[in-house]
Amino acid sequence: MSEEPPVSPMLNQTRRHFFKNCGLGLGSMALSTLDGSKATSADLANSVSDPLAQRKVHFPAKAKSVIYLFMAGGPSQLELFEYKPQLQKLSGEPIPDSFTAGRRFAFMDTFSKEKPKLLGTRRKFARHGQSGAYVSELLPHFAKVVDDVAILKTVATDVFNHAPAKLFANTGSQQFGRPSMGSWVTYGIGSESRDLPGFVVLQSGPRGPRGGAVNWGSGFLPSAYQGVPLRAAGEPILNLTSPAGVSSAQQSRAVQAIGSLNRQRMEVTGDPEIAARISAYEMAFRMQSSAPELIDFSSESANTLALYGVEPGKPSFASQCLLARRMVERGVRFVQLYHTEWDHHGGPGQTLNKDLDLSCRDVDRPMAALITDLKARGLLDETLVVWGGEFGRTPMGESRENVGRNHHIDTSAMWMAGGGTRPGIVHGVTDEFGFAPVEDRVHIHDIQATILHLLGLEHTRLTYRFQGRDFRLTDVEGNVISKILA
């Protein structure tokens, strides 16, 4: 009988072992994602062993943390911050063709014989503070703090439908799979908090924002950097409580044992997702005590609760703003509050009178209180507060059951406070109808570049190599808005 040929050692390896040991293993791929062409194994170990460890910034930072108040739906700047006498005067007249020629709008036909008509506002405006900024009667509490904020009146974007526009505002791209701003920030500089996530998401209003979790996802960054949603009532995070019959000591031993096994595997593969898993286990264990303490407002004074308009036990934007202040006090790096509903087309639940009134009433007192409270506690200088939505609204009316306003990408209003911004200024000027910027146009990528700059990050240097190219939050655009810097 002839001898059987020798068995190749490769046949004794599983697919998992093969990919572990080959030159294109996960460790090599993880190493290749590090910023810079001379990354070493030590760099890799430092980057994955503690994903949320604090890191060096590119230059001295003005802000240590960010609270981003995101008004999902696109608030109407023409009802809130843009006083336009000419729009009032010509309300009901067709808008000149020079404004709309060749332009597309989400729900408005500019190519028919009947041209869209200008729509003035019913809201009264007045100047406030030493800055003399115009604020409408819908925001009486905010009007009292205008000297602490920088109002930007010429913010443009590229996308006119809600879900992709939110994605663009939050990730710098309308394509799925890109990291959100909070993920880029925690990837770039980590977090000061060891007992709470570095990036936390809060929601209020009748529903969540269109697009959902992709707005705070980590995309191709390790999952340790994704936003962690906290619920406004009940258990802050689902499945955080230990099962019945499992003591804290037992759970601690389990977490330590699982962490030890994961670390052994991470040393072999260098897979950053293993580090993310280790971090998640350990953070969840610590949050079993830190999260309940965080949402317990019993230590807050009655005056503070009244300042925000918090009703104990009742979920609201007010309680979320107070929660955000408590988070930055505890070292959380990036807090994002989504509030709906700001989509006022004129249909049911979308009117420019009753429904806009309700939306403004939800946020006016709390957002003014947040600025006042941070300032009183000495936290405003190091906390950047940002307010805005995914786009603005048209100066032309849109006829549904009632007359509302359409989506508008040419200009919207945002504001920033604290964190190295100049207080008491108004940046940018629009035309007589509030249709487009005529001075100091700002783009969403400029907003993103400025937020990173205030945190000590150069937006062109904060990159991550993925699929053969370097990605960044601002893509290939973005300029820091120097005129609003203190």
N, C-alpha and C positions, 0 to 999 in steps of 0.2 A: 504493500500500500504506500502511496505517496504521502509525504508529510504535508500537513496543513500549513498554509502560509502564516507567518506570525501576525498576531493581532496588533494593529496600530494603537499606540497609547491614546490617540485622539478619540478612538471609539469608546474609551472608558470615561470620557468626560461628558458631563451634561452640558446642555447649551448654556446654562447659567455660568458654569465654571469657565467655559470657553470665552464668553464675553468678558468675564472678570479678568482673565489673564492676558487677553490680546492687547495689542498696542492701542486699540481704539476703545478701551474700556471706559466705564463711567468716570473713573478718576481722571483719565486724560481729557475726557470731554468737559468735565467740570473745571479742570485747570485752564482749558482753552477759553472759558467764558470770562476769566478775570480780566479787569481793565489793565491794559498795558501788554507789551510784547515780551517782557522779561519776568513774567510771573513764575514763582518758584513753588515747590511743594510746601514750604513754610507758609507762603501766602495762602495757599489752598486750605491748609489746616486751620489757619486763623479765621478764614472767611466762613468755614462751615461748622467749626466747633461750637460757636455761639453766634447764631445769625443776627441777633438783635443787640449785640454788644456795641457800645458807643465807638464811633470811628472818627478819625481826623477829618475836619472839613477842609475845603480848598483855600479858604480865607476866613478871617474872623466873622462870625455870624452875628446878625442883629437879633434874630428870633431863635428861640429854643423849641417852640412848638407852634402848631397851626390848628385853628378851629375854622373849618370851612362850612359855612351855612349855605347849602345848595338848595335853591328854590326851584324844584323840578316842575317843568312846564313852560317856563319862559315868562317871567313877570314883565308887565307892561311899564316900560320906562316913562311912557307918556302920561300915565296916571300917577306916577310916583316922584320922578326927579326932573322931568323935562318940561319946563314951562315955555310954551310956544304960542305967543299972541297971534302970529300970522295963521297958524293952524286953526286957532279958535275963530278968527275972522272969516276964513274961507271954508269952514266946516260945511260939508254938503256939496261942495264944488268938486268937479273931476280933478284928479291930480294931473299936472302937466305931463305930457308924453315924455318929456326929457328925463323924468325920474324913472319911468317904468319900461322904456323901450328896450326890447330884447331881454327883459328880466323875467324870471320864473319865481312863483311863490307857491307855497304848499297847497293852499286851498283858494286861490284867487286867479281868475282868468284875465290876463292883461292884454289878450289878443282879440277880444271881442269888441264890438262897436261901443258897447256901454263900458266906459272907463270906470275904474274904482274911484270912489269918492272919498275925499278927505274927511276925517272924523276928529272933531275937537273933543276935549274931555269935559266932563261935568264937574271935575274936581277943582277945588280952589287951591291955589299955590300961594306961598308966602316965603320971604327970605328969613333965614334963621341964623343965629350965632354971629360971631364977629366975621366969619367967612362970608356971610350973606348968601349961603347956598339955598337954592330953591328946593323946598320939600312940600309935598301935597298934604292936604288935611287927613289923608289916610294913615299917615305915620306921625302922629303927634308926639309920641315918646322918642322916636328916633330923631325928630327935629331938635330935641334938646341936647343931643350929643354930636351934632354935625361938626363941631369944632374939634372933635377927637378922631374924625375919619377923613379919608381921601376918597372922594366920589369920582369914579371914572365913567364918563358919559358917551364914550365912542368905542365900545368893545365890539369887534366884529368876529364872526366865525365863518366856517366854510359849509356847514351842513344845516339844512332847514327842516328835517324831520326829527322827532323827539329822541327816539332811542339812539340813533347814530350820532346825533348832536350831543347828547349827554356823554356818550362814549368818547367823543372827540374832546369835550371839555375836561374829562377826567383822565384820559389816557393819551391824548395827543393824536389819536387816530380814530377813524370811524370803523376800522376793521377789528373784529374780535381777536382776542389773544394777546393784546398789548398790556403791559403793567399799568396800573393806576398810579396817580400822583402820590398817594400815601405809600404805595409799595415802593416807588422810586426813592422816596424820602427815607424810609426805614432801611432800605437796601444801602443807601448812601451814607447815612450817619447813625443808624441804629436807634436805640431808645434808652432814655434814662430810667424807665420803669422796669423793675424786675418782677413785679407781681401782677402787672396788667399788660395786655398786648401793646405793641408800639403803635398800631394803627387800628382805630376803633370806629365803627359805623353805627349811627343812630338814625331812626326813622320816625316820622310823625305825619299826620294827615290821614286822609281816607284810604290810601293805598300806598304801595311802594313805588319807587320811580321806575319808569319804563326802561327795560334793559336789565334791571335787577343786579345780580351779583357781579356781572362783568364790569360794572362801574367801579368796584372796589377790589377786583381780582388782582392777582400778582402776575398773570400772563405767563411769559416764559421765565420770569424770575422764580427762584425757589419759593415754595408755598408758605414759608415762614413769614413772608412779607405781605401776604394778602390781608385785607381788612377783616376784622372780626366783628360781626354784627352783635350788638347787645340789645336785648328786648327791653321794652319800656315797662313791662309789668310781669309779675311772676318770676320764674327762674331766669336770671339775666342771660344765661347761655344754656341751651337745651343739653340735657345729659351731663351737667356739671356736678350735680349732687351724687354722692356715693350711694351705691345700691344698699338696700336694707341688709343689715348683718355684717357689713364690711366696715371695720374700724379705720380710723385715720392712720394708725400704725401699720395695719395690714396693707393699706393702699400705698403708703410710703415705701414699704419694702418691695411691693410689686413694681412701682415706678422705678425704683433704683435698679431692680433686676433687669427690667426691660431696657432701661437706659444703658446698662452695662453691655448687654448683648448688642444693642444698636450701635454703640460706640466701637465695639470690636469689628462689626461689619463695616462701619464707616471708615475705619483705618485701612481696611482692605480695598474698598471701592472708591472712597473719596466722593461718594454720592451726596450732594447737598440736600437732597430730599430726605435722607436719613437724619441729617442734622435738624431739618425742619420738624421731623416726627419726634425726635428727642425733645426739642424745644417745646412742642405742643403738649406732650405728656407732662413735662415739668411745669409749664405755665398753667395748665388746667388744674394741676394739683394745688399750686399756690393760689389760684383764683377761687378755690372753694372757700377761702376765708376773705380774700381781698375783694371779690365782686359783690358779695352781700353787703360788706361795709361801704363800698363805693356808692351803692344805690340807696343806702339808708340815710335819709335827710334829717334824722332826729338831732344831729349835732348842729344843724343850721339854725340860725336865729329866726324868729318870727319876722323881723324886718327884712331879712334876706329873702325869705319865701315870698313876702309881699312885694318886694322889689321886682322879682321875676314874674309874679303872678302864679306861683306854683300852688296847686291844690293837692295836698298830700294824698297819695294813693291813686291819683288820676293821671294817666299818661297824657303828655302834652308836649308841644314844642318848648314851653317854658321849663318843664322839668328836664328836658334834654339839654337846654342851654346851661342850666345849673349843673347838670351832670358833666357837661363838657368842661366847665371851670374846675370841677373837682378832679377830673382826669388830668388836666395839665398841671394842677398842683401836685399830682402824684407821678409826674414824669412821663405821661403818655405823649408821644411825639406828634401824632396826627389824628385829629378827631374830625369826622365829617358827619354833618347833620343834614339829612334829606327831608325836605318838607314839601308835601303836595297838598293842594292842587293849584297850579298857577297857569293853566291853559285856558285862557278866557277868549274863546272864539265867538261867544254869543249863544251857544246852544244850552240845553238843560244842564244846570250845574256849572256853567262856564260864562256867566254874565259879568259884565264890567261894572255892575252896581252891587247887587247883593252878594254875589259869590266872591268878587274881588275884595269886598269889605271884610268878609269872613277870613280870607287868607291873610289879609293885612293885620286883622285883629289878633290872629294866632301868633304872629311873629313880632309885631311892633314893640310891645313892652319887653318881651324877653331879650330881643337882640340889643335893645338899648341898655337893659339891665346888665347884660353880659359885659358890655364895654365899661359901664360904670363900676361894676363889681371888680373886674380885673384891674382897673385903674386904682381903685381904693386899696386893693391888696398888693399893689406894687408889681402886678403880673403883666400889665398891658405892654410894657416896654419889651418884654421878651416873648410875648404871645401875639402871633399874627392872626387877626380875625378877617376872614374873607366872606363876602356875601355876593351872590349872583346866581343866574340860571344858565341854561344852555344856549339861549338866544334872546332877542328882543321881540317887539311887536311893531306892526306897520302903523304909519300915521293914516292909512286908508282903512275904512270900515269894511268888515266882512259880514254879510247878511246871512243870518241863520234865523232861529226863532226870535232872537234879538240881534242887535248889531254888536259885534265884537271886533277883535283885532287878529290878524293873521300872523304867522311866524315871520320873523324878519332877521336875516343874517348880517345885514350891513351895520347895525349898531344896536347896542343894548347898554344898560347901566349896571355897574358893579360898584362895590366899595370895599376898601380895606382900612383896617385900624390897627395901630400898635405894631410891634415887631419890626421897627425900623422904617415905617412909612411916615410921610409928612402929614401931620394932622391939620384939619381945617382948610383943605384945598379942594378945588374942583378941576379935574383934568379933562381936557378935550371939549370941542365945540362941534355941534351939528348944524345943518342948514335950517332954514326957517320953518320947515315942517318936521324936523327931527327924523328925516329919512336916512341921511348918511353923514359921516364925519366931514368936516371942512378944516379941522385943525386937530392935530395930535391923535390920529387914528391909532387904536390899540387892537391887537389880535390876540386870540386865545393863547397862542404860543408865547406871546409876550407876557401874558399873565402868568403862565407856567414858569417861564424863565425868571420872572421877578420873584415869585414865591421861593424857588430854589435859591436864588441869589441871597435873599434875606436869611435863609438858613445856612449860608456859608458855602453853597454849592454852585459851581460854574456849570451851567446847563449843558454846554458843549463837551464837558469832560466827564459828566455822569453818564457812562455808557455801559452796555452789556452786550457781549458778542453772542449772537444767536443765528444759527443757520448761515454762517459764513460772513455776517456783516455786523457792524456795531450799531446798536439801536440806542435811542435816547428819547426822553419824554417829549422834547420839542421837535423831533424828527430832524429836518434840515433847516428849520426856521427859528424864530424867536429872538427877541431883543429885550434886555432889561429896561423897564420903564424908569429911566433915571430921574425924571421930573417928580416922581412921587416918593423918592427916597429921602429920608431925613438927613 
